[in-house]
Amino acid sequence: MRRLTYLFITVLFISCNQTDSNTYSLDGNALGYADGTEVFLFEIDGNNQSSIKDTLTVTNGKFSASYAKSDETSLHFLRVNGTQNNIVFFTENENLKATIYKDSLNSSFVTGGKQNELYVAYNSEMAKMMTKRLATNKAYQTSVADNSSFLY
C-alpha cells in the first residue's frame, strides 16, 4: 500500500510539472530599455500584410509571453515602440529567445528552431560579405583618387 501511495504522489508531481504542450513561449532580454517599454509582436498574413498580434512590456529588462502552437511556420517580427527597425523571426512551435539591443537594433536576434538558426547564420554571413564589399569599394575609390595603376 505504501508503494502505491508513493507511486501515486510521484505521478502527481510529474504531471503537475509538465508544461502545456499546446503553446510555445517567447522570452526576451531587452538590453538598455527602461521598464514599461512596449515591444510589439507583428505577424504577417498570406497577403504580406502585417498586423500587431500582441504588445509585450519590458520589466526588469525582460519580456515574456506564450502563444498557441500552429501547424504552419509563419513569419513574425518584433518592433520596439518608437523605432522603425524590425527583428524578423519564424515561429516553429518551439520556445523562442529574443535578444534586443537598444544601442544596436540591427544586431538583435531571435533564436529557437531550425529556421531561426539558419536565418541568424544567413544574416551573419551577409554582414561579413558587406564588410568585404565596403573594403573593396574603399580600396577602389582610393585607387581612383590616387590615379593608381592598381586598376590596370
QUIKADA-V218780 format. One record per residue. N is the residue number from 1. D_LAST is the distance of its C-alpha to the last C-alpha in whole Angstrom. Layout:
{{N;D_LAST} {N;D_LAST}}
//
This chain:
{{1;93} {2;91} {3;88} {4;88} {5;88} {6;85} {7;83} {8;83} {9;82} {10;79} {11;78} {12;79} {13;76} {14;74} {15;74} {16;74} {17;71} {18;69} {19;66} {20;67} {21;65} {22;64} {23;62} {24;58} {25;58} {26;55} {27;55} {28;52} {29;52} {30;51} {31;49} {32;50} {33;52} {34;55} {35;58} {36;59} {37;55} {38;55} {39;53} {40;53} {41;52} {42;51} {43;51} {44;50} {45;52} {46;51} {47;50} {48;47} {49;50} {50;50} {51;53} {52;55} {53;56} {54;58} {55;57} {56;57} {57;58} {58;57} {59;59} {60;59} {61;55} {62;56} {63;56} {64;58} {65;59} {66;60} {67;60} {68;61} {69;59} {70;58} {71;58} {72;54} {73;51} {74;50} {75;47} {76;48} {77;47} {78;48} {79;48} {80;49} {81;51} {82;49} {83;46} {84;44} {85;42} {86;43} {87;43} {88;43} {89;45} {90;47} {91;51} {92;52} {93;55} {94;54} {95;55} {96;52} {97;51} {98;49} {99;47} {100;46} {101;45} {102;45} {103;43} {104;40} {105;41} {106;38} {107;39} {108;42} {109;43} {110;46} {111;47} {112;49} {113;49} {114;46} {115;45} {116;44} {117;43} {118;40} {119;39} {120;39} {121;37} {122;35} {123;34} {124;33} {125;30} {126;29} {127;29} {128;27} {129;25} {130;25} {131;24} {132;21} {133;20} {134;20} {135;19} {136;15} {137;16} {138;17} {139;14} {140;12} {141;14} {142;14} {143;10} {144;11} {145;14} {146;13} {147;10} {148;8} {149;5} {150;6} {151;4} {152;0}}
//
